[in-house]
Amino acid sequence: MRRNDLLLSRRGLLGGGAAAIAVLALKPSVARAGSRVILAGHRSFVDAAVFSPDGESIVTASWDGTARLWDAATGVGIAVLEGHEDIVRSAAFSPDGERLVTASVDGTARLWDAGTGAALAVLEGHDGIVKHAGFGPDGRRIVTASDDGTARLWDARTGAVVSVLAGHTGGINCASFSPDGQRIVTASYDQTVRVWNAETGVTSALLEGHRGVVWSAAFSPDGQWIATASLDKRARVWDARTGADDTVFDRHNEQVLAAVFSPDGQRIVTASLDHTARVWDARTGAGIAALQGHAGGVRSAAFSADGQRIVTASQDNTARVWDARTGAGIATLQGHRRGVRSAAFSADGKRIVTASDDGTASVWNVQTES
């Protein structure tokens, strides 16, 4: 691991301090706890867990160097994706659900068959940790973000490099496509965000204003705006075309790790290490609701597909579900034995999957959980 990630691990952003790379002794199993299905089999922290587009499968990414495919309804393991030589930081399905891409500390990304778990291609070329990998909206391209200060575009069929996005002077934490696939946004340790032309690889806008590492960046659903989250304790909204700094969200007292638009683009939810998440008006910056109740830093926040609910993941070993309009708590998802790294809804909003430092992921039926 690079020094930056080691420092962030000690501060709780990536993991659990000195024990961050301890291996947990877990035997592959499926255990049910009420309306919870436990996905057990990884031997270390689970960094991410996401549903397939049809909600039938889940992929998990772990510090044990593997990703795993699971049946989302039963929790039965489908395949172990082996080949990476170090921590797997992220995993994502293609839009059609037929392929997977994983990103690893070993400096590569890998492409897999989402039905069988068979390896399809190794995406090699980065000279540092690959922190994130994701597909474009048409599934034909993949973008990767690396600690080497570059993002790369790849052909999702062959694994060949299409272009190298170079310009940042620090490692890149994340990279994602615009909804129309024509642009890419990257967030960096150099405290800036860049927007790139996805066809030419040329920077079209440089977003400057944060005074700390930019941890995340995401386009609005219409592609006109970008929301960023920074370790300077602020989130911002920018004009995606011009790079103009439009709105600053500055009520958090600690680092902000995520800033996500609602499905209609009218609101933003931010997640912070100050133990809260907040909902804001995306255009005016007015606070709508403070989601208070966690006893530890909030690592992630996400809207349901209908925009009515929010799920947050916290270092306090829980995830919580909230009313996105009022901020009222709806449910507390308890059962993990260590911090929860991420939480996401299924497309139909009926289930949530959580990933935890306890080495497991869990699927929760949020229609019955209380």
Sequence and secondary structure as in RCSB ss.txt:
>XXXX:A:sequence
MRRNDLLLSRRGLLGGGAAAIAVLALKPSVARAGSRVILAGHRSFVDAAVFSPDGESIVTASWDGTARLWDAATG
VGIAVLEGHEDIVRSAAFSPDGERLVTASVDGTARLWDAGTGAALAVLEGHDGIVKHAGFGPDGRRIVTASDDGT
ARLWDARTGAVVSVLAGHTGGINCASFSPDGQRIVTASYDQTVRVWNAETGVTSALLEGHRGVVWSAAFSPDGQW
IATASLDKRARVWDARTGADDTVFDRHNEQVLAAVFSPDGQRIVTASLDHTARVWDARTGAGIAALQGHAGGVRS
AAFSADGQRIVTASQDNTARVWDARTGAGIATLQGHRRGVRSAAFSADGKRIVTASDDGTASVWNVQTES
>XXXX:A:secstr
  HHHHHHHHTTSSS GGGTT       EEEEETTEEEEE  SS EEEEEE TTSSEEEEEETTS EEEEETTT 
 EEEEE   SS EEEEEE TTSSEEEEEETTS EEEEETTT  EEEEE   SS EEEEEE TTSSEEEEEETTSE
EEEEETTT  EEEEEE  SS EEEEEE TTSSEEEEEETTSEEEEEETTT  EEEEEE  SS EEEEEE TTSSE
EEEEETTS EEEEETTT  EEEEE   SS EEEEEE TTSSEEEEEETTS EEEEETTT  EEEEE   SS EEE
EEE TTSSEEEEEETTS EEEEETTT  EEEEE   SS EEEEEE TTSSEEEEEETTSEEEEEETTT  
